[in-house]
Amino acid sequence: MDRQRIVNLLAAIAAITVFGFTFGLMFPLISLIMESRGIPSQWIGYNAAMHPLGIVLSIFVIPYVVRRFGAKRAVIGAALLTGAVIVSYPFFPVFWWWFGFRVLQGFFVSILFAISEAWIVRFSEGAWRTRILAIYTSILALSFGGGPAIIGFTGIEGALPFLVGGAVLLAAIIPIFFVRDEEVDSDDETPLSVLAFAKKAPILLFAVGMFAILDAANLSFLPVYAVKKGFSQDMAAFALTAFVLGNTVLQFPIGWLADHFPKRWVMVGCGVLSGTCSFLVPMVFGTWALWPVLTVMGATAAGIYTVALAELGERFSGHELVTGTASFSTMWGVGALVGSLAAGWSIAGFGPDGLPFTMAAVFAVFIISAIVSALKERQQPA
């Protein structure tokens, strides 16, 4: 791998760190603040849903932004705008400003994510792809875990946690300035639409959507769930850290399995473990077993995304690969929108334990669908 490809990969990983940290910090921070002010769970869910709504809306402008300004400028600009949104929260009232801010935050962060992930998949081509993608998902998970951990030190009152988030954004864009190669494909091939890509890889997009539902639901409501079950705010934030921490060490074994066994069956196994762990959360809450259960649940849910991304890189290239990463981002936004709303409704309708049981039911649907897909793939002639 030449030096320039390494620089591009490091720049992309830096941008993904921004994405992960802001998601990991802002989702629980805003939810905990709204919970502390007595805002009902349904409205917390509606507010959390504004972030993925912004992600979905961004798909319509990302190609134009890249063509107009170039990939590097687009990433740097999106990071600066995301930082401006984050530091604005504590200076405006919750209703209705924070709803608009969540849309803008999701919109700008999605530009970071879609471009950076396209960089990663493109420049990891070759024998090192799986290992690079494992490093990528591990760093993403670590940045997710770092966000809620900060809350344990800064608390949720005042502007400090928001200012910390803004400072990290500024620090993380520094490596991006070293990117030198921003060449855009110059051929006349017409890129696929998201719908056209979906017909080619429906199970991959479905897998991303299922992961996003669980991911967004827990990012938004796991701390709220833990507070309602008796944890302090600090312990509730660390519960979310446990949910994402396992990804930093468990993606490599999941990647190894995907290299040695059919990827669809690895996805099924990850889905079974995620759904089972979610179902067990109410039964082990308040015991030592909660922490490994949360860790395995988060790691195997993220493993579904890792395997889907690896298959995307193997099956697609060129314009189709770019469309695929944009489609993944869009599907994540749709799934996160559903997950945020479903989490709020489940807690409001069935009490705190409605959250983990609803997520277990969601993964039961995914498991059945993935098994059917794997069986169909196995029956196809080689």
Summary of the structure (lengths in Angstrom):
residues: 382
radius of gyration: 19.5
end to end distance: 32.0
largest distance: 61.4
contacts: 1454
relative contact order: 0.16
helix: 85%
strand: 0%
